[in-house]
Amino acid sequence: MLLFDWIVGVLTGAVVLAALARRIGAPFPAFLALGGVGIAFLPGVPNLTLDPGLALALFLAPVLLDAGYDTSLRDLLRCWRPIAGLALGAVAATTLAVAVVAKVLVPDMPLAAAIVLGAIVAPPDAVAALSVLAPGTAQAMPLPHRLITILRGESLLNDASALLIYRLGVAAAVTGHVEPSEVAPTFLVGVLGSLVVGPLLALVSLRLIRWFDDAASTIVLQFVAAFGIWIAAEKLELSGVLTVVSYAITVSRFSPGQTAPRARILSYAVWDTAIFVLNVLAFVLIGNQIGPILERLRDDHAVSHNLFAGLVVLTVILVRIAWVLPASGLRGIGFEAAAEAAPKPKGLGLGAGFAVSWAGMRGLVTVAAALALPEGFPHRDLLVFTAFCTVLGTLVLQGLTLRPLIARLRLEDTDPVGHEVGWGRAQAYQAALDRLKQDESQAAAALRREFALALKQAAAHEAGHAPEALPADEARRKAVSAARDRILALRREGRIGDDAYYVLEEEFDWAELDVTPRAER
């Protein structure tokens, strides 16, 4: 019962922290990390343990599938140079620098363990940065769409490169050796095999899901796919990250025409909730370990663990800045703001480069990799403590200052997504109008007039953008609101029962959602 009470309390606290983070425009993971610090020093906290072998699959598989589904392959290909530079070059440079610092400060630390530490803290988490910058937060700051694409792409692919180094380092530390001649073939087989297996599994799963048309079964199968694909990839010695991401991108390309709208909308809500709970659980578990780790580290007088962790955090931040800023002005490699419209893109300059370099907060991947270290791993306590300090330090230092930094840089965005949405909506309205031309009913005539008026507004727009709402949507919202008030009154008067009320309520919920602009939902 104590454990259950504690879980309820933790989830309640996490909801409060999330609301506070949204209100002040701070990254929610920063508040989770601070909450983890508090958990470490709370008396009577239940001792929660997690099999290290489950940590990566539990925390990363669903997060990567969710992120991969929302990723634009077209935009990734347009930004492949800076993404590759960050996902490969920056990760390698950070891993090497951290490993050197670790060996200098703790000479008896095996080189493999030092490299593992570097791989753990190397990959940034774009979710933390975009939680501040993306629309929807109370004080969100605009960021050029290209930079958002770069941060998302980096977050997807740097996990693969960092975890490959991590896996090789753990194997070397546990077995005592890894043949250098085996590294390149392992890397190539892991990458190429993952990029083949992921899409193939996606095509198979899309055929299987056709047999299930209810939302609950569809959503459960999505989670089964996330965990099952990760486990299969690990057993085949492929990259779990690349396999899941390539699977998700393939599914996102072919599933929209097969998934029922109801299942899709419910799925988004369930996945958002699941990712939220997984983030909470990860920080709770690592916070639960920090207290005992600090007790054991007090007996180690060779080097101050606080100094060690602090220097690693500083190294992580400085290496990213040193990697990004020199490339920020290079043609075709830098962080261009409007490459979509420019045949020969130029670097945006130091402003955008510094924004990207300062958006390198560490998050869930670092926490999961630290939790996945096997028991008895050399200097495990110090590595887990340092990983947590890196997450906490970058989230607090960079996360809480990122919004004012972006505001001061005054980066401009041409809003390519908004332009495509407005133009695409006009094309969709025209297709709808064409379909209705052969229907002579009065209802079709009313719809034709509405779509024709919307297309007239699009024709008057300089870029051909159609309005977000159809002309009669405001009237529909008023009508739905009146209908909702009436059925609520009938329920209170006892003239309709709860079962009938819930059926009608769902109908009007969907009707209201259909005529509510996305920004107001």
C-alpha positions as CSV (number, residue, x, y, z in Angstrom):
1,M,0.0,0.0,0.0
2,L,2.9,2.4,0.8
3,L,4.3,1.9,-2.7
4,F,0.9,2.6,-4.3
5,D,0.5,5.8,-2.2
6,W,3.9,6.9,-3.2
7,I,3.3,6.3,-6.9
8,V,0.1,8.4,-6.7
9,G,2.0,11.1,-4.9
10,V,4.8,11.2,-7.5
11,L,2.4,11.3,-10.5
12,T,0.4,14.1,-8.8
13,G,3.6,16.0,-8.2
14,A,4.7,15.5,-11.8
15,V,1.4,17.0,-13.1
16,V,1.9,20.0,-10.9
17,L,5.5,20.4,-12.1
18,A,4.4,20.1,-15.7
19,A,1.8,22.9,-15.2
20,L,4.4,25.1,-13.6
21,A,6.9,24.5,-16.4
22,R,4.3,25.4,-19.0
23,R,3.3,28.6,-17.2
24,I,6.9,30.0,-17.0
25,G,8.1,28.6,-20.3
26,A,10.7,26.2,-18.8
27,P,11.5,22.7,-20.0
28,F,9.5,20.2,-18.1
29,P,12.4,17.7,-17.8
30,A,14.3,20.3,-15.9
31,F,11.6,20.3,-13.2
32,L,11.6,16.5,-13.3
33,A,15.4,16.5,-12.7
34,L,15.0,18.8,-9.7
35,G,12.2,16.5,-8.5
36,G,14.6,13.6,-8.7
37,V,17.0,15.5,-6.5
38,G,14.3,15.9,-3.9
39,I,13.4,12.2,-4.1
40,A,17.0,11.3,-3.4
41,F,16.8,13.0,0.0
42,L,13.3,12.2,1.1
43,P,13.0,9.8,4.0
44,G,11.1,6.6,3.7
45,V,11.2,6.4,-0.1
46,P,10.5,2.9,-1.4
47,N,13.5,1.2,-2.8
48,L,12.7,0.7,-6.5
49,T,14.9,-1.3,-8.8
50,L,14.9,-1.9,-12.5
51,D,16.6,-4.7,-14.4
52,P,19.4,-2.8,-16.3
53,G,18.6,-4.9,-19.3
54,L,15.1,-3.5,-19.5
55,A,16.0,0.2,-19.1
56,L,16.8,1.0,-22.8
57,A,13.8,-0.9,-24.2
58,L,11.4,0.5,-21.6
59,F,12.3,4.1,-21.9
60,L,13.6,4.6,-25.4
61,A,11.6,2.3,-27.7
62,P,8.2,4.1,-27.3
63,V,9.8,7.6,-27.1
64,L,11.7,6.9,-30.4
65,L,8.7,5.4,-32.1
66,D,6.6,8.5,-31.2
67,A,9.3,10.9,-32.3
68,G,10.0,9.0,-35.5
69,Y,6.3,9.0,-36.4
70,D,6.2,12.8,-36.2
71,T,9.4,13.2,-38.3
72,S,9.3,14.6,-41.8
73,L,11.6,12.5,-44.0
74,R,11.6,15.2,-46.6
75,D,12.9,17.8,-44.1
76,L,15.5,15.4,-42.7
77,L,16.9,14.9,-46.2
78,R,17.0,18.7,-46.8
79,C,19.0,19.2,-43.6
80,W,21.1,16.0,-43.7
81,R,24.5,17.8,-43.6
82,P,24.1,19.6,-40.3
83,I,22.2,16.7,-38.8
84,A,24.9,14.3,-39.7
85,G,27.5,16.7,-38.3
86,L,25.8,16.8,-35.0
87,A,24.6,13.2,-34.8
88,L,28.0,11.7,-35.7
89,G,30.7,14.3,-35.3
90,A,29.5,16.1,-32.2
91,V,28.7,12.8,-30.5
92,A,32.1,11.4,-31.3
93,A,33.9,14.6,-30.2
94,T,31.9,14.8,-26.9
95,T,32.5,11.1,-26.2
96,L,36.3,11.5,-26.7
97,A,36.6,14.7,-24.7
98,V,34.6,13.3,-21.7
99,A,36.6,10.1,-21.8
100,V,39.9,12.1,-21.7
101,V,38.6,14.2,-18.8
102,A,37.5,11.1,-16.9
103,K,40.9,9.3,-17.4
104,V,42.8,12.4,-16.2
105,L,40.7,12.8,-13.1
106,V,40.4,9.1,-12.3
107,P,43.5,7.4,-13.6
108,D,42.4,3.9,-12.5
109,M,39.2,4.1,-14.5
110,P,39.4,1.7,-17.4
111,L,39.4,3.4,-20.8
112,A,36.3,1.4,-21.8
113,A,34.4,2.8,-18.8
114,A,35.5,6.3,-19.6
115,I,34.3,5.9,-23.2
116,V,31.0,4.6,-21.9
117,L,30.6,7.6,-19.7
118,G,31.2,9.8,-22.8
119,A,28.6,7.9,-24.8
120,I,26.1,8.2,-22.0
121,V,26.3,12.0,-21.8
122,A,26.9,12.7,-25.5
123,P,23.4,12.7,-27.0
124,P,21.3,15.8,-26.4
125,D,17.5,15.6,-26.0
126,A,15.6,17.8,-28.4
127,V,12.3,17.3,-26.5
128,A,13.6,19.5,-23.6
129,A,14.6,22.3,-26.0
130,L,11.4,22.1,-28.1
131,S,9.2,22.1,-25.0
132,V,10.4,25.7,-24.6
133,L,10.4,26.7,-28.2
134,A,7.4,24.9,-29.7
135,P,4.0,26.6,-29.9
136,G,1.7,25.8,-27.1
137,T,3.9,26.8,-24.1
138,A,2.9,29.9,-22.3
139,Q,6.0,31.9,-23.3
140,A,7.3,30.0,-26.3
141,M,9.8,31.7,-28.5
142,P,9.8,31.2,-32.3
143,L,12.7,29.4,-33.9
144,P,13.3,29.0,-37.6
145,H,11.7,25.8,-38.8
146,R,15.0,24.5,-40.2
147,L,16.6,24.7,-36.8
148,I,13.7,22.8,-35.3
149,T,14.2,20.2,-38.0
150,I,17.9,20.0,-37.2
151,L,17.3,19.6,-33.5
152,R,14.7,16.8,-34.0
153,G,16.8,15.0,-36.6
154,E,19.8,15.2,-34.3
155,S,17.9,13.9,-31.4
156,L,16.7,10.8,-33.4
157,L,20.1,9.9,-35.0
158,N,22.5,10.8,-32.2
159,D,20.9,8.2,-30.0
160,A,22.0,5.6,-32.5
161,S,25.6,6.7,-32.7
162,A,25.9,7.2,-29.0
163,L,24.3,3.9,-28.1
164,L,26.5,2.0,-30.6
165,I,29.6,3.4,-28.8
166,Y,28.0,2.7,-25.5
167,R,27.3,-1.0,-26.4
168,L,30.9,-1.5,-27.6
169,G,32.3,0.2,-24.6
170,V,30.2,-1.9,-22.2
171,A,31.2,-5.1,-24.0
172,A,34.9,-4.1,-23.8
173,A,34.6,-3.3,-20.1
174,V,32.8,-6.5,-19.2
175,T,34.8,-8.9,-21.4
176,G,38.1,-7.0,-21.2
177,H,38.7,-6.6,-24.9
178,V,37.1,-5.6,-28.2
179,E,38.9,-6.2,-31.5
180,P,39.2,-2.9,-33.4
181,S,38.8,-4.9,-36.7
182,E,35.3,-5.9,-35.6
183,V,34.1,-2.4,-34.9
184,A,33.7,-1.2,-38.5
185,P,31.8,-4.3,-39.7
186,T,29.6,-4.2,-36.6
187,F,28.8,-0.6,-37.3
188,L,28.0,-1.1,-41.0
189,V,25.9,-4.3,-40.4
190,G,24.0,-2.5,-37.5
191,V,23.2,0.6,-39.6
192,L,22.4,-1.1,-42.9
193,G,20.5,-4.0,-41.3
194,S,18.4,-1.6,-39.2
195,L,17.5,0.5,-42.2
196,V,16.3,-2.6,-44.0
197,V,14.6,-4.5,-41.2
198,G,12.7,-1.5,-39.8
199,P,10.8,-0.6,-43.0
200,L,10.1,-4.3,-43.7
201,L,8.6,-4.8,-40.3
202,A,6.5,-1.7,-40.8
203,L,5.0,-3.0,-44.0
204,V,4.2,-6.3,-42.3
205,S,2.6,-4.6,-39.3
206,L,0.5,-2.4,-41.5
207,R,-1.0,-5.5,-43.1
208,L,-1.7,-7.1,-39.7
209,I,-3.2,-4.0,-38.1
210,R,-5.9,-4.0,-40.9
211,W,-7.5,-6.9,-39.1
212,F,-8.2,-4.7,-36.0
213,D,-10.5,-1.7,-36.3
214,D,-11.1,-0.8,-32.7
215,A,-9.1,1.9,-31.1
216,A,-8.0,-0.1,-28.0
217,S,-6.5,-3.0,-30.0
218,T,-4.8,-0.6,-32.4
219,I,-3.1,1.4,-29.6
220,V,-2.0,-1.8,-27.8
221,L,-0.5,-3.2,-30.9
222,Q,1.4,0.1,-31.4
223,F,3.1,-0.4,-28.0
224,V,3.7,-4.1,-28.7
225,A,5.4,-3.1,-32.0
226,A,7.6,-0.5,-30.2
227,F,8.9,-2.9,-27.6
228,G,8.9,-6.0,-29.9
229,I,10.9,-4.3,-32.6
230,W,13.5,-3.0,-30.1
231,I,13.9,-6.5,-28.6
232,A,14.1,-8.1,-32.0
233,A,16.8,-5.6,-33.2
234,E,18.9,-6.2,-30.0
235,K,18.7,-10.0,-30.5
236,L,19.8,-9.5,-34.1
237,E,22.6,-7.2,-32.9
238,L,21.2,-4.3,-34.9
239,S,20.7,-0.8,-33.8
240,G,17.5,-0.6,-31.8
241,V,17.3,3.1,-32.3
242,L,17.6,3.1,-36.1
243,T,15.3,0.0,-36.5
244,V,12.5,1.7,-34.4
245,V,13.0,5.1,-36.1
246,S,13.0,3.7,-39.6
247,Y,9.9,1.6,-38.7
248,A,8.1,4.6,-37.4
249,I,8.9,6.8,-40.4
250,T,7.7,4.1,-42.8
251,V,4.5,3.6,-40.8
252,S,3.8,7.3,-40.8
253,R,4.0,7.4,-44.6
254,F,1.6,4.6,-45.2
255,S,-0.8,4.3,-42.2
256,P,-2.9,7.5,-42.6
257,G,-5.1,6.0,-45.2
258,Q,-5.6,2.8,-43.2
259,T,-6.2,4.1,-39.6
260,A,-9.7,5.2,-38.6
261,P,-9.9,8.9,-37.5
262,R,-11.2,7.9,-34.0
263,A,-8.3,5.5,-33.4
264,R,-5.8,8.1,-34.6
265,I,-7.1,10.9,-32.3
266,L,-7.3,8.6,-29.3
267,S,-3.8,7.2,-30.1
268,Y,-2.2,10.6,-29.9
269,A,-3.7,11.2,-26.5
270,V,-2.6,7.8,-25.2
271,W,0.9,8.2,-26.5
272,D,1.3,11.7,-25.1
273,T,0.3,10.3,-21.7
274,A,2.6,7.3,-21.9
275,I,5.6,9.4,-22.9
276,F,4.9,11.7,-19.9
277,V,4.7,8.8,-17.5
278,L,7.9,7.2,-18.8
279,N,9.8,10.5,-18.3
280,V,8.5,10.7,-14.8
281,L,9.4,7.1,-14.1
282,A,12.9,7.4,-15.5
283,F,13.7,10.4,-13.3
284,V,12.1,8.8,-10.3
285,L,14.2,5.7,-10.7
286,I,17.5,7.5,-11.1
287,G,16.6,9.9,-8.2
288,N,15.9,6.8,-6.1
289,Q,19.4,5.5,-6.8
290,I,21.3,8.8,-6.1
291,G,20.9,8.7,-2.3
292,P,22.6,5.3,-1.9
293,I,25.2,6.2,-4.5
294,L,26.1,9.3,-2.6
295,E,26.6,7.3,0.6
296,R,28.9,4.9,-1.2
297,L,30.9,7.6,-3.0
298,R,31.7,9.3,0.4
299,D,34.2,6.5,1.0
300,D,36.1,7.3,-2.3
301,H,38.7,9.9,-1.5
302,A,40.6,9.6,-4.8
303,V,38.7,12.4,-6.4
304,S,35.7,14.5,-5.4
305,H,32.7,13.1,-7.2
306,N,31.2,16.6,-7.3
307,L,34.3,18.1,-9.0
308,F,34.3,15.1,-11.4
309,A,30.7,15.6,-12.4
310,G,31.0,19.4,-12.6
311,L,33.9,19.1,-15.0
312,V,32.1,16.6,-17.2
313,V,29.1,18.9,-17.4
314,L,31.4,21.8,-18.4
315,T,33.1,19.6,-21.0
316,V,29.8,18.6,-22.5
317,I,28.6,22.2,-22.9
318,L,31.9,23.5,-24.2
319,V,32.5,20.8,-26.8
320,R,29.0,21.3,-28.3
321,I,29.6,25.1,-28.6
322,A,33.1,24.5,-30.1
323,W,31.7,22.0,-32.6
324,V,28.6,24.1,-33.7
325,L,29.9,27.7,-33.9
326,P,32.6,27.1,-36.5
327,A,30.1,25.4,-38.8
328,S,27.3,28.0,-38.3
329,G,28.5,30.1,-41.2
330,L,29.6,27.4,-43.7
331,R,27.6,27.2,-46.9
332,G,25.5,24.0,-47.1
333,I,26.7,22.8,-43.7
334,G,25.5,25.6,-41.3
335,F,22.2,26.2,-39.8
336,E,20.3,28.1,-42.6
337,A,16.9,29.6,-41.8
338,A,15.3,29.4,-45.2
339,A,17.1,26.7,-47.2
340,E,13.7,25.6,-48.6
341,A,13.6,28.6,-50.8
342,A,17.3,29.1,-51.4
343,P,19.1,27.1,-54.1
344,K,22.5,27.8,-52.5
345,P,21.9,28.3,-48.8
346,K,24.2,30.4,-46.7
347,G,24.9,29.9,-43.1
348,L,22.5,32.0,-40.9
349,G,25.4,33.1,-38.7
350,L,26.6,32.9,-35.1
351,G,23.1,33.7,-33.7
352,A,21.5,30.5,-35.0
353,G,24.6,28.5,-34.3
354,F,24.7,29.6,-30.7
355,A,21.0,28.8,-30.4
356,V,21.6,25.3,-31.6
357,S,24.7,24.9,-29.4
358,W,22.8,26.1,-26.3
359,A,19.9,23.8,-27.0
360,G,22.0,20.7,-26.1
361,M,20.3,19.7,-22.9
362,R,20.6,16.1,-21.9
363,G,17.5,14.1,-21.0
364,L,15.8,10.7,-21.1
365,V,18.4,8.9,-23.3
366,T,21.2,9.8,-20.8
367,V,19.1,8.7,-17.9
368,A,18.1,5.4,-19.5
369,A,21.7,4.6,-20.6
370,A,22.9,5.2,-17.0
371,L,20.2,3.0,-15.6
372,A,21.1,0.3,-18.1
373,L,24.7,-0.1,-16.8
374,P,25.1,-3.6,-15.5
375,E,25.6,-4.1,-11.8
376,G,29.3,-4.4,-11.0
377,F,30.3,-2.2,-14.0
378,P,33.6,-0.4,-13.2
379,H,32.9,2.9,-11.3
380,R,29.2,2.4,-11.9
381,D,28.2,4.6,-9.0
382,L,30.4,7.5,-10.2
383,L,29.1,7.1,-13.8
384,V,25.4,7.1,-12.8
385,F,25.9,10.1,-10.5
386,T,27.8,12.0,-13.2
387,A,25.1,11.2,-15.8
388,F,22.4,12.5,-13.5
389,C,24.4,15.7,-12.8
390,T,24.9,16.2,-16.5
391,V,21.2,15.9,-17.1
392,L,20.4,18.2,-14.1
393,G,23.1,20.7,-14.9
394,T,22.3,21.1,-18.6
395,L,18.5,21.2,-18.1
396,V,18.8,23.8,-15.4
397,L,21.6,26.0,-16.8
398,Q,20.7,25.8,-20.4
399,G,17.0,25.0,-20.2
400,L,16.1,27.9,-18.0
401,T,18.1,30.4,-20.0
402,L,17.3,29.1,-23.5
403,R,14.0,31.1,-23.9
404,P,15.6,34.5,-23.0
405,L,18.5,33.7,-25.2
406,I,16.3,33.0,-28.2
407,A,14.4,36.2,-27.5
408,R,17.6,38.2,-27.5
409,L,18.9,36.6,-30.7
410,R,15.6,37.6,-32.5
411,L,15.8,34.8,-35.0
412,E,13.3,35.2,-37.8
413,D,11.3,32.4,-39.3
414,T,9.7,32.4,-42.8
415,D,7.1,30.0,-41.4
416,P,7.3,27.4,-44.2
417,V,5.0,25.0,-42.4
418,G,2.3,27.7,-42.1
419,H,2.6,28.5,-45.8
420,E,2.3,24.8,-46.8
421,V,-0.7,24.4,-44.4
422,G,-2.5,27.4,-45.9
423,W,-1.8,26.3,-49.5
424,G,-2.6,22.6,-48.9
425,R,-5.9,23.6,-47.2
426,A,-6.9,25.5,-50.3
427,Q,-6.1,22.4,-52.5
428,A,-8.2,20.2,-50.1
429,Y,-11.1,22.6,-50.3
430,Q,-11.0,22.6,-54.1
431,A,-11.0,18.8,-54.1
432,A,-14.0,18.8,-51.8
433,L,-15.8,21.3,-54.0
434,D,-15.1,19.2,-57.1
435,R,-16.5,16.1,-55.5
436,L,-19.7,17.9,-54.6
437,K,-20.3,19.3,-58.1
438,Q,-22.3,16.2,-59.2
439,D,-24.5,16.2,-56.1
440,E,-27.7,18.2,-56.7
441,S,-29.1,17.9,-53.2
442,Q,-29.8,21.0,-51.1
443,A,-27.3,19.9,-48.5
444,A,-24.6,19.7,-51.2
445,A,-25.6,23.1,-52.5
446,A,-25.1,24.6,-49.1
447,L,-21.7,23.0,-48.8
448,R,-20.7,24.1,-52.3
449,R,-21.5,27.7,-51.3
450,E,-19.4,27.4,-48.2
451,F,-16.3,25.9,-49.9
452,A,-16.6,28.4,-52.8
453,L,-16.5,31.3,-50.3
454,A,-13.5,29.8,-48.6
455,L,-11.7,29.4,-52.0
456,K,-12.7,33.0,-52.9
457,Q,-10.8,34.1,-49.7
458,A,-7.9,31.9,-50.7
459,A,-7.8,33.5,-54.2
460,A,-7.6,36.9,-52.6
461,H,-4.6,35.9,-50.4
462,E,-1.2,36.8,-51.8
463,A,0.1,33.2,-51.4
464,G,-3.2,31.4,-52.1
465,H,-3.8,30.4,-48.4
466,A,-7.3,29.3,-47.5
467,P,-8.7,30.4,-44.1
468,E,-8.3,28.0,-41.2
469,A,-12.0,27.9,-40.5
470,L,-14.9,27.5,-43.0
471,P,-17.2,30.4,-43.1
472,A,-20.0,28.7,-41.1
473,D,-17.7,27.2,-38.4
474,E,-18.3,30.0,-35.9
475,A,-22.1,29.5,-36.3
476,R,-21.6,25.7,-35.9
477,R,-19.7,26.2,-32.7
478,K,-22.5,28.3,-31.3
479,A,-25.1,25.7,-32.3
480,V,-23.0,22.8,-30.8
481,S,-22.6,24.8,-27.6
482,A,-26.4,25.3,-27.3
483,A,-27.0,21.7,-28.1
484,R,-24.5,20.6,-25.4
485,D,-26.2,22.9,-22.8
486,R,-29.6,21.4,-23.7
487,I,-28.6,17.8,-23.2
488,L,-26.9,18.7,-20.0
489,A,-30.1,20.3,-18.8
490,L,-32.2,17.2,-19.8
491,R,-29.8,15.0,-17.9
492,R,-30.1,17.2,-14.7
493,E,-33.9,17.1,-15.1
494,G,-33.9,13.3,-15.3
495,R,-35.5,13.3,-18.7
496,I,-32.5,11.4,-20.3
497,G,-30.3,8.9,-18.5
498,D,-26.5,8.9,-18.2
499,D,-26.1,6.3,-21.0
500,A,-28.0,8.4,-23.5
501,Y,-26.2,11.5,-22.3
502,Y,-22.7,10.0,-22.8
503,V,-23.6,9.0,-26.4
504,L,-24.9,12.5,-27.2
505,E,-21.9,14.1,-25.4
506,E,-19.4,12.2,-27.5
507,E,-21.3,13.1,-30.7
508,F,-21.1,16.8,-29.8
509,D,-17.5,16.5,-28.7
510,W,-16.5,15.3,-32.2
511,A,-18.7,18.0,-33.8
512,E,-17.0,20.7,-31.7
513,L,-13.6,19.3,-32.4
514,D,-14.4,19.3,-36.1
515,V,-15.1,23.1,-36.2
516,T,-12.4,24.2,-33.7
517,P,-9.2,25.7,-35.1
518,R,-6.1,23.7,-34.1
519,A,-4.6,26.5,-32.2
520,E,-7.6,26.6,-29.8
521,R,-7.9,22.9,-29.2
